[in-house]
Amino acid sequence: MSDLYGKLYVVATPIGNLADISFRALDTLRQVDLIAAEDTRHVGLLLQHYGINNKVASFHQHNEDKMADNLIQKLRDGLSIALVSDAGTPLLSDPGMPLVRSAKEAGITVVPIPGACALITALSASGIAISQFSFEGFLPRTASARKAFFTEKLCVTTTWAFYESSHRILSTLEDMLSVIEPDRQIVIARELTKLHETIVKTTLSKAVELVRQDEYMRKGEFVVIVDGAAKISKEAALLSPEHTKVLSILMQKCTTKTAVELAVEITGARKKLLYQAALDLEKGA
Ligand code: SAM
């Protein structure tokens, strides 16, 4: 690292409530030579709120490759830069990766200034196990790709979470219900830190009903958290994940007995193992 280079600060900003910003973040935004922001007007409101008067450059997904070179040159020239996104932690489903990667490659110090993040905020109040989880960002836009995604996730036993917009929340949950068992626990975290913050923990089928019936549950910004699939017994563990997935899908469409019989025919796996796996799935063991 060269002492002559400036530093790149990756600064988290609020996800709704303007009070959710650290003293260190505010000091950084005040002191850097330049703020690189996803939306200059958006960050302008934050800066105005805290009486910060500083230079802001536009840095968004459509110009980020070109701007990254430009900003790296400024950092090499000794200027310090703060990277902010519209909300929360930059790079997390937000622009900034090319800039941070190039900065690291160029030997420039990258300093994280931690703060709000919708994912972590939702997880912290979800009541769903989070000792292990995966974050899936935004899901695919087409129903078929989303269903394929949910099929992949069906037998994953750890928690997973994703971001969703008001336009797609209902169709995404409906697609999920067509693949994942109806009694799976999920959390819908909506408008976090804002006036209409809502955090609902319920089963997948009840969540779909709620979002269908209540138009407010289709408004705003969303994080969805999904509990992992039930852990299976030793016998069932002898089955491949593919076999269990087939069985689980069939069990949503027909009786347990028929599902097991069909799964035997489709997978060729032993009936005893499939039957035990079906019992495990039924009792959510
Ligand atoms: N970088 C941000 C972060 O740290 O959370 C996320 C940016 S991503 C472009 C925006 C998405 O994050 C929204 O569509 C929504 O899914 C989620 N999100 C952001 N703010 C939220 C809030 N206040 N409540 C719920 N979800 C939010």
Boltz pocket constraint, residues with backbone or C-beta under 6 A from the ligand:
constraints:
  - pocket:
      binder: B
      contacts: [[A, 15], [A, 16], [A, 85], [A, 87], [A, 88], [A, 89], [A, 90], [A, 91], [A, 92], [A, 93], [A, 94], [A, 116], [A, 117], [A, 118], [A, 119], [A, 162], [A, 163], [A, 164], [A, 165], [A, 189], [A, 190], [A, 191], [A, 192], [A, 193], [A, 194], [A, 221], [A, 222], [A, 223]]
      max_distance: 6.0
